[in-house]
């Protein structure tokens, strides 16, 4: 999700972890699965954290330019500077 540019913000403090993320489109058929997967991975990675908040946001709107170079490589796309 990070390499796809879907994670906009992630913070951790004494109260827990908060993550703002988005989807490629509001009608994304994988939205619920991605949110569930993100929560499961955070719980597994941070088992001692009592609160994990996921906030689905739509601003700024996602665009392909947000995909990292690693993500572009995994998707078989050219690096940004070569695109």
Biopython code that builds the backbone (N, CA, C, O; Angstrom):
import numpy as np
from Bio.PDB.StructureBuilder import StructureBuilder

atoms = [
    (1, "UNK", "N", (0.822, -1.190, 0.000)),
    (1, "UNK", "CA", (0.000, 0.000, 0.000)),
    (1, "UNK", "C", (0.867, 1.255, 0.000)),
    (1, "UNK", "O", (0.545, 2.250, -0.650)),
    (2, "UNK", "N", (1.970, 1.189, 0.741)),
    (2, "UNK", "CA", (2.869, 2.342, 0.777)),
    (2, "UNK", "C", (3.439, 2.598, -0.615)),
    (2, "UNK", "O", (3.432, 3.733, -1.092)),
    (3, "UNK", "N", (3.933, 1.546, -1.266)),
    (3, "UNK", "CA", (4.548, 1.720, -2.580)),
    (3, "UNK", "C", (3.545, 2.094, -3.665)),
    (3, "UNK", "O", (3.934, 2.615, -4.711)),
    (4, "UNK", "N", (2.278, 1.840, -3.434)),
    (4, "UNK", "CA", (1.251, 2.286, -4.378)),
    (4, "UNK", "C", (0.843, 3.739, -4.136)),
    (4, "UNK", "O", (0.052, 4.300, -4.895)),
    (5, "UNK", "N", (1.385, 4.347, -3.075)),
    (5, "UNK", "CA", (1.059, 5.725, -2.765)),
    (5, "UNK", "C", (-0.280, 5.885, -2.080)),
    (5, "UNK", "O", (-0.873, 6.963, -2.114)),
    (6, "UNK", "N", (-0.764, 4.815, -1.454)),
    (6, "UNK", "CA", (-2.079, 4.856, -0.813)),
    (6, "UNK", "C", (-2.032, 5.347, 0.632)),
    (6, "UNK", "O", (-3.064, 5.726, 1.184)),
    (7, "UNK", "N", (-0.859, 5.346, 1.249)),
    (7, "UNK", "CA", (-0.722, 5.800, 2.635)),
    (7, "UNK", "C", (-0.267, 7.256, 2.613)),
    (7, "UNK", "O", (0.813, 7.575, 2.116)),
    (8, "UNK", "N", (-1.102, 8.124, 3.156)),
    (8, "UNK", "CA", (-0.796, 9.553, 3.158)),
    (8, "UNK", "C", (-0.101, 9.996, 4.441)),
    (8, "UNK", "O", (0.719, 10.915, 4.415)),
    (9, "UNK", "N", (-0.419, 9.355, 5.554)),
    (9, "UNK", "CA", (0.165, 9.775, 6.831)),
    (9, "UNK", "C", (0.084, 8.614, 7.798)),
    (9, "UNK", "O", (-0.894, 7.866, 7.817)),
    (10, "UNK", "N", (1.130, 8.474, 8.605)),
    (10, "UNK", "CA", (1.129, 7.472, 9.676)),
    (10, "UNK", "C", (1.853, 8.071, 10.869)),
    (10, "UNK", "O", (2.990, 8.527, 10.751)),
    (11, "UNK", "N", (1.186, 8.066, 12.023)),
    (11, "UNK", "CA", (1.796, 8.601, 13.234)),
    (11, "UNK", "C", (1.596, 7.623, 14.383)),
    (11, "UNK", "O", (0.629, 6.862, 14.430)),
    (12, "UNK", "N", (2.547, 7.675, 15.301)),
    (12, "UNK", "CA", (2.451, 6.845, 16.502)),
    (12, "UNK", "C", (2.788, 7.720, 17.694)),
    (12, "UNK", "O", (3.790, 8.435, 17.691)),
    (13, "UNK", "N", (1.944, 7.659, 18.711)),
    (13, "UNK", "CA", (2.222, 8.342, 19.965)),
    (13, "UNK", "C", (1.777, 7.443, 21.107)),
    (13, "UNK", "O", (1.461, 6.273, 20.889)),
    (14, "UNK", "N", (1.749, 7.975, 22.312)),
    (14, "UNK", "CA", (1.425, 7.146, 23.478)),
    (14, "UNK", "C", (0.007, 6.580, 23.437)),
    (14, "UNK", "O", (-0.284, 5.586, 24.103)),
    (15, "UNK", "N", (-0.878, 7.208, 22.658)),
    (15, "UNK", "CA", (-2.262, 6.718, 22.599)),
    (15, "UNK", "C", (-2.473, 5.640, 21.538)),
    (15, "UNK", "O", (-3.481, 4.933, 21.568)),
    (16, "UNK", "N", (-1.530, 5.509, 20.599)),
    (16, "UNK", "CA", (-1.680, 4.482, 19.577)),
    (16, "UNK", "C", (-1.122, 4.901, 18.232)),
    (16, "UNK", "O", (-0.265, 5.780, 18.142)),
    (17, "UNK", "N", (-1.619, 4.265, 17.197)),
    (17, "UNK", "CA", (-1.177, 4.510, 15.824)),
    (17, "UNK", "C", (-2.363, 5.017, 15.016)),
    (17, "UNK", "O", (-3.469, 4.485, 15.112)),
    (18, "UNK", "N", (-2.118, 6.050, 14.221)),
    (18, "UNK", "CA", (-3.136, 6.585, 13.317)),
    (18, "UNK", "C", (-2.576, 6.592, 11.905)),
    (18, "UNK", "O", (-1.456, 7.045, 11.669)),
    (19, "UNK", "N", (-3.361, 6.090, 10.978)),
    (19, "UNK", "CA", (-2.946, 6.028, 9.577)),
    (19, "UNK", "C", (-4.049, 6.618, 8.707)),
    (19, "UNK", "O", (-5.216, 6.246, 8.825)),
    (20, "UNK", "N", (-3.663, 7.542, 7.835)),
    (20, "UNK", "CA", (-4.574, 8.062, 6.817)),
    (20, "UNK", "C", (-4.191, 7.412, 5.505)),
    (20, "UNK", "O", (-3.037, 7.470, 5.081)),
    (21, "UNK", "N", (-5.169, 6.794, 4.869)),
    (21, "UNK", "CA", (-4.899, 6.162, 3.582)),
    (21, "UNK", "C", (-6.057, 6.379, 2.643)),
    (21, "UNK", "O", (-7.142, 6.795, 3.050)),
    (22, "UNK", "N", (-5.814, 6.093, 1.390)),
    (22, "UNK", "CA", (-6.831, 6.290, 0.366)),
    (22, "UNK", "C", (-6.885, 5.065, -0.528)),
    (22, "UNK", "O", (-6.132, 4.110, -0.336)),
    (23, "UNK", "N", (-7.760, 5.098, -1.484)),
    (23, "UNK", "CA", (-7.866, 4.057, -2.501)),
    (23, "UNK", "C", (-7.702, 4.727, -3.862)),
    (23, "UNK", "O", (-7.784, 5.950, -3.972)),
    (24, "UNK", "N", (-7.473, 3.939, -4.876)),
    (24, "UNK", "CA", (-7.297, 4.517, -6.207)),
    (24, "UNK", "C", (-8.583, 5.153, -6.726)),
    (24, "UNK", "O", (-8.538, 6.061, -7.556)),
    (25, "UNK", "N", (-9.729, 4.676, -6.239)),
    (25, "UNK", "CA", (-11.030, 5.227, -6.633)),
    (25, "UNK", "C", (-12.051, 4.894, -5.552)),
    (25, "UNK", "O", (-11.919, 3.885, -4.860)),
    (26, "UNK", "N", (-13.056, 5.729, -5.407)),
    (26, "UNK", "CA", (-14.098, 5.464, -4.405)),
    (26, "UNK", "C", (-14.795, 4.132, -4.650)),
    (26, "UNK", "O", (-15.255, 3.486, -3.709)),
    (27, "UNK", "N", (-14.871, 3.727, -5.894)),
    (27, "UNK", "CA", (-15.558, 2.480, -6.237)),
    (27, "UNK", "C", (-14.623, 1.274, -6.257)),
    (27, "UNK", "O", (-14.978, 0.229, -6.802)),
    (28, "UNK", "N", (-13.444, 1.404, -5.678)),
    (28, "UNK", "CA", (-12.466, 0.309, -5.686)),
    (28, "UNK", "C", (-13.085, -0.953, -5.079)),
    (28, "UNK", "O", (-13.494, -0.936, -3.919)),
    (29, "UNK", "N", (-13.159, -2.044, -5.843)),
    (29, "UNK", "CA", (-13.777, -3.266, -5.332)),
    (29, "UNK", "C", (-12.947, -3.956, -4.250)),
    (29, "UNK", "O", (-13.442, -4.851, -3.566)),
    (30, "UNK", "N", (-11.694, -3.546, -4.094)),
    (30, "UNK", "CA", (-10.820, -4.155, -3.086)),
    (30, "UNK", "C", (-10.707, -3.305, -1.826)),
    (30, "UNK", "O", (-9.925, -3.629, -0.932)),
    (31, "UNK", "N", (-11.473, -2.229, -1.742)),
    (31, "UNK", "CA", (-11.358, -1.300, -0.632)),
    (31, "UNK", "C", (-11.471, -1.938, 0.739)),
    (31, "UNK", "O", (-10.613, -1.725, 1.595)),
    (32, "UNK", "N", (-12.507, -2.709, 0.954)),
    (32, "UNK", "CA", (-12.712, -3.337, 2.260)),
    (32, "UNK", "C", (-11.578, -4.306, 2.578)),
    (32, "UNK", "O", (-11.094, -4.350, 3.709)),
    (33, "UNK", "N", (-11.161, -5.076, 1.590)),
    (33, "UNK", "CA", (-10.072, -6.024, 1.795)),
    (33, "UNK", "C", (-8.762, -5.296, 2.125)),
    (33, "UNK", "O", (-8.013, -5.737, 2.996)),
    (34, "UNK", "N", (-8.487, -4.195, 1.438)),
    (34, "UNK", "CA", (-7.264, -3.440, 1.702)),
    (34, "UNK", "C", (-7.268, -2.847, 3.108)),
    (34, "UNK", "O", (-6.248, -2.868, 3.796)),
    (35, "UNK", "N", (-8.404, -2.323, 3.531)),
    (35, "UNK", "CA", (-8.509, -1.765, 4.885)),
    (35, "UNK", "C", (-8.308, -2.861, 5.925)),
    (35, "UNK", "O", (-7.573, -2.668, 6.894)),
    (36, "UNK", "N", (-8.953, -4.009, 5.734)),
    (36, "UNK", "CA", (-8.794, -5.135, 6.663)),
    (36, "UNK", "C", (-7.348, -5.613, 6.698)),
    (36, "UNK", "O", (-6.808, -5.891, 7.769)),
    (37, "UNK", "N", (-6.722, -5.708, 5.530)),
    (37, "UNK", "CA", (-5.334, -6.161, 5.447)),
    (37, "UNK", "C", (-4.399, -5.179, 6.150)),
    (37, "UNK", "O", (-3.483, -5.593, 6.860)),
    (38, "UNK", "N", (-4.624, -3.898, 5.958)),
    (38, "UNK", "CA", (-3.794, -2.888, 6.613)),
    (38, "UNK", "C", (-3.901, -3.018, 8.130)),
    (38, "UNK", "O", (-2.890, -2.992, 8.831)),
    (39, "UNK", "N", (-5.129, -3.160, 8.636)),
    (39, "UNK", "CA", (-5.318, -3.299, 10.081)),
    (39, "UNK", "C", (-4.638, -4.565, 10.601)),
    (39, "UNK", "O", (-3.948, -4.520, 11.620)),
    (40, "UNK", "N", (-4.825, -5.691, 9.914)),
    (40, "UNK", "CA", (-4.212, -6.953, 10.350)),
    (40, "UNK", "C", (-2.693, -6.857, 10.380)),
    (40, "UNK", "O", (-2.059, -7.354, 11.310)),
    (41, "UNK", "N", (-2.111, -6.229, 9.380)),
    (41, "UNK", "CA", (-0.653, -6.099, 9.330)),
    (41, "UNK", "C", (-0.136, -5.188, 10.433)),
    (41, "UNK", "O", (0.907, -5.463, 11.028)),
    (42, "UNK", "N", (-0.852, -4.113, 10.710)),
    (42, "UNK", "CA", (-0.428, -3.220, 11.788)),
    (42, "UNK", "C", (-0.540, -3.903, 13.147)),
    (42, "UNK", "O", (0.350, -3.758, 13.985)),
    (43, "UNK", "N", (-1.614, -4.640, 13.373)),
    (43, "UNK", "CA", (-1.785, -5.371, 14.636)),
    (43, "UNK", "C", (-0.667, -6.395, 14.802)),
    (43, "UNK", "O", (-0.122, -6.544, 15.896)),
    (44, "UNK", "N", (-0.322, -7.099, 13.730)),
    (44, "UNK", "CA", (0.748, -8.098, 13.802)),
    (44, "UNK", "C", (2.108, -7.442, 14.030)),
    (44, "UNK", "O", (2.939, -7.975, 14.765)),
    (45, "UNK", "N", (2.334, -6.298, 13.409)),
    (45, "UNK", "CA", (3.631, -5.611, 13.516)),
    (45, "UNK", "C", (3.792, -4.906, 14.854)),
    (45, "UNK", "O", (4.906, -4.800, 15.366)),
    (46, "UNK", "N", (2.703, -4.425, 15.423)),
    (46, "UNK", "CA", (2.737, -3.674, 16.679)),
    (46, "UNK", "C", (1.780, -4.302, 17.687)),
    (46, "UNK", "O", (0.772, -3.685, 18.032)),
    (47, "UNK", "N", (2.067, -5.511, 18.169)),
    (47, "UNK", "CA", (1.132, -6.221, 19.051)),
    (47, "UNK", "C", (0.890, -5.535, 20.397)),
    (47, "UNK", "O", (-0.133, -5.778, 21.037)),
    (48, "UNK", "N", (1.811, -4.691, 20.829)),
    (48, "UNK", "CA", (1.659, -4.034, 22.126)),
    (48, "UNK", "C", (0.893, -2.713, 22.052)),
    (48, "UNK", "O", (0.635, -2.091, 23.082)),
    (49, "UNK", "N", (0.533, -2.287, 20.857)),
    (49, "UNK", "CA", (-0.201, -1.033, 20.699)),
    (49, "UNK", "C", (-1.689, -1.310, 20.913)),
    (49, "UNK", "O", (-2.270, -2.185, 20.271)),
    (50, "UNK", "N", (-2.289, -0.553, 21.819)),
    (50, "UNK", "CA", (-3.686, -0.827, 22.178)),
    (50, "UNK", "C", (-4.701, -0.229, 21.204)),
    (50, "UNK", "O", (-5.838, -0.695, 21.132)),
    (51, "UNK", "N", (-4.297, 0.802, 20.451)),
    (51, "UNK", "CA", (-5.250, 1.447, 19.540)),
    (51, "UNK", "C", (-4.606, 1.672, 18.179)),
    (51, "UNK", "O", (-3.535, 2.271, 18.073)),
    (52, "UNK", "N", (-5.267, 1.189, 17.154)),
    (52, "UNK", "CA", (-4.832, 1.432, 15.783)),
    (52, "UNK", "C", (-6.011, 2.031, 15.035)),
    (52, "UNK", "O", (-7.051, 1.394, 14.867)),
    (53, "UNK", "N", (-5.829, 3.262, 14.592)),
    (53, "UNK", "CA", (-6.887, 3.958, 13.867)),
    (53, "UNK", "C", (-6.567, 4.072, 12.390)),
    (53, "UNK", "O", (-5.495, 4.546, 12.014)),
    (54, "UNK", "N", (-7.494, 3.639, 11.559)),
    (54, "UNK", "CA", (-7.359, 3.783, 10.111)),
    (54, "UNK", "C", (-8.426, 4.748, 9.629)),
    (54, "UNK", "O", (-9.612, 4.573, 9.910)),
    (55, "UNK", "N", (-7.997, 5.758, 8.907)),
    (55, "UNK", "CA", (-8.931, 6.756, 8.398)),
    (55, "UNK", "C", (-8.832, 6.777, 6.876)),
    (55, "UNK", "O", (-7.779, 7.095, 6.324)),
    (56, "UNK", "N", (-9.916, 6.442, 6.204)),
    (56, "UNK", "CA", (-9.960, 6.461, 4.749)),
    (56, "UNK", "C", (-10.271, 7.883, 4.304)),
    (56, "UNK", "O", (-11.319, 8.429, 4.647)),
    (57, "UNK", "N", (-9.360, 8.483, 3.540)),
    (57, "UNK", "CA", (-9.510, 9.875, 3.107)),
    (57, "UNK", "C", (-9.514, 9.946, 1.583)),
    (57, "UNK", "O", (-9.018, 9.051, 0.898)),
    (58, "UNK", "N", (-10.082, 11.022, 1.079)),
    (58, "UNK", "CA", (-10.180, 11.196, -0.376)),
    (58, "UNK", "C", (-9.483, 12.449, -0.870)),
    (58, "UNK", "O", (-9.543, 12.763, -2.058)),
    (59, "UNK", "N", (-8.832, 13.159, 0.013)),
    (59, "UNK", "CA", (-8.107, 14.365, -0.378)),
    (59, "UNK", "C", (-6.711, 14.313, 0.198)),
    (59, "UNK", "O", (-6.569, 14.119, 1.405)),
    (60, "UNK", "N", (-5.691, 14.473, -0.589)),
    (60, "UNK", "CA", (-5.763, 14.709, -2.017)),
    (60, "UNK", "C", (-6.153, 13.451, -2.775)),
    (60, "UNK", "O", (-5.950, 12.333, -2.301)),
    (61, "UNK", "N", (-6.709, 13.650, -3.940)),
    (61, "UNK", "CA", (-7.120, 12.516, -4.764)),
    (61, "UNK", "C", (-5.884, 11.731, -5.187)),
    (61, "UNK", "O", (-4.865, 12.316, -5.555)),
    (62, "UNK", "N", (-5.980, 10.404, -5.131)),
    (62, "UNK", "CA", (-4.862, 9.553, -5.545)),
    (62, "UNK", "C", (-4.634, 9.699, -7.040)),
    (62, "UNK", "O", (-5.575, 9.859, -7.819)),
    (63, "UNK", "N", (-3.369, 9.640, -7.423)),
    (63, "UNK", "CA", (-3.006, 9.639, -8.841)),
    (63, "UNK", "C", (-1.778, 8.752, -9.014)),
    (63, "UNK", "O", (-1.028, 8.558, -8.057)),
    (64, "UNK", "N", (-1.559, 8.217, -10.189)),
    (64, "UNK", "CA", (-0.440, 7.297, -10.413)),
    (64, "UNK", "C", (0.928, 7.882, -10.070)),
    (64, "UNK", "O", (1.859, 7.131, -9.781)),
    (65, "UNK", "N", (1.065, 9.204, -10.095)),
    (65, "UNK", "CA", (2.341, 9.833, -9.743)),
    (65, "UNK", "C", (2.755, 9.530, -8.306)),
    (65, "UNK", "O", (3.924, 9.692, -7.956)),
    (66, "UNK", "N", (1.817, 9.093, -7.474)),
    (66, "UNK", "CA", (2.122, 8.797, -6.074)),
    (66, "UNK", "C", (2.795, 7.440, -5.889)),
    (66, "UNK", "O", (3.311, 7.151, -4.809)),
    (67, "UNK", "N", (2.798, 6.615, -6.913)),
    (67, "UNK", "CA", (3.438, 5.301, -6.819)),
    (67, "UNK", "C", (4.946, 5.505, -6.711)),
    (67, "UNK", "O", (5.530, 6.255, -7.494)),
    (68, "UNK", "N", (5.577, 4.842, -5.744)),
    (68, "UNK", "CA", (7.026, 4.947, -5.571)),
    (68, "UNK", "C", (7.748, 4.231, -6.711)),
    (68, "UNK", "O", (7.144, 3.465, -7.462)),
    (69, "UNK", "N", (9.041, 4.493, -6.826)),
    (69, "UNK", "CA", (9.828, 3.792, -7.844)),
    (69, "UNK", "C", (9.799, 2.286, -7.607)),
    (69, "UNK", "O", (9.731, 1.508, -8.559)),
    (70, "UNK", "N", (9.851, 1.873, -6.347)),
    (70, "UNK", "CA", (9.774, 0.443, -6.036)),
    (70, "UNK", "C", (8.426, -0.117, -6.502)),
    (70, "UNK", "O", (8.370, -1.188, -7.108)),
    (71, "UNK", "N", (7.352, 0.607, -6.218)),
    (71, "UNK", "CA", (6.028, 0.177, -6.652)),
    (71, "UNK", "C", (5.925, 0.101, -8.165)),
    (71, "UNK", "O", (5.334, -0.832, -8.709)),
    (72, "UNK", "N", (6.495, 1.074, -8.832)),
    (72, "UNK", "CA", (6.482, 1.070, -10.300)),
    (72, "UNK", "C", (7.226, -0.150, -10.823)),
    (72, "UNK", "O", (6.787, -0.790, -11.778)),
    (73, "UNK", "N", (8.355, -0.471, -10.196)),
    (73, "UNK", "CA", (9.127, -1.642, -10.599)),
    (73, "UNK", "C", (8.313, -2.923, -10.391)),
    (73, "UNK", "O", (8.279, -3.792, -11.263)),
    (74, "UNK", "N", (7.660, -3.034, -9.231)),
    (74, "UNK", "CA", (6.852, -4.224, -8.944)),
    (74, "UNK", "C", (5.697, -4.388, -9.930)),
    (74, "UNK", "O", (5.291, -5.507, -10.242)),
    (75, "UNK", "N", (5.176, -3.271, -10.412)),
    (75, "UNK", "CA", (4.065, -3.296, -11.366)),
    (75, "UNK", "C", (4.539, -3.406, -12.817)),
    (75, "UNK", "O", (3.726, -3.481, -13.739)),
    (76, "UNK", "N", (5.853, -3.414, -13.010)),
    (76, "UNK", "CA", (6.394, -3.503, -14.364)),
    (76, "UNK", "C", (6.327, -2.193, -15.131)),
    (76, "UNK", "O", (6.349, -2.184, -16.362)),
    (77, "UNK", "N", (6.244, -1.076, -14.395)),
    (77, "UNK", "CA", (6.196, 0.243, -15.025)),
    (77, "UNK", "C", (7.586, 0.862, -15.063)),
    (77, "UNK", "O", (8.464, 0.481, -14.289)),
    (78, "UNK", "N", (7.778, 1.806, -15.954)),
    (78, "UNK", "CA", (9.050, 2.521, -16.033)),
    (78, "UNK", "C", (9.193, 3.431, -14.821)),
    (78, "UNK", "O", (8.191, 3.902, -14.283)),
    (79, "UNK", "N", (10.442, 3.689, -14.378)),
    (79, "UNK", "CA", (10.649, 4.660, -13.289)),
    (79, "UNK", "C", (10.080, 6.025, -13.681)),
    (79, "UNK", "O", (9.946, 6.326, -14.867)),
    (80, "UNK", "N", (9.747, 6.844, -12.690)),
    (80, "UNK", "CA", (9.128, 8.149, -12.951)),
    (80, "UNK", "C", (9.929, 8.985, -13.948)),
    (80, "UNK", "O", (9.359, 9.550, -14.881)),
    (81, "UNK", "N", (11.241, 9.065, -13.756)),
    (81, "UNK", "CA", (12.043, 9.918, -14.634)),
    (81, "UNK", "C", (12.113, 9.382, -16.065)),
    (81, "UNK", "O", (12.424, 10.129, -16.992)),
    (82, "UNK", "N", (11.825, 8.092, -16.248)),
    (82, "UNK", "CA", (11.875, 7.501, -17.587)),
    (82, "UNK", "C", (10.488, 7.369, -18.205)),
    (82, "UNK", "O", (10.362, 7.003, -19.374)),
    (83, "UNK", "N", (9.447, 7.665, -17.428)),
    (83, "UNK", "CA", (8.073, 7.459, -17.917)),
    (83, "UNK", "C", (7.704, 8.446, -18.999)),
    (83, "UNK", "O", (6.586, 8.408, -19.514)),
]
sb = StructureBuilder()
sb.init_structure("model")
sb.init_model(0)
sb.init_chain("A")
sb.init_seg("    ")
for serial, (resi, resn, name, xyz) in enumerate(atoms, 1):
    if name == "N":
        sb.init_residue(resn, " ", resi, " ")
    sb.init_atom(name, np.array(xyz, "f"), 0.0, 1.0, " ", f" {name:<3s}", serial, name[0])
structure = sb.get_structure()
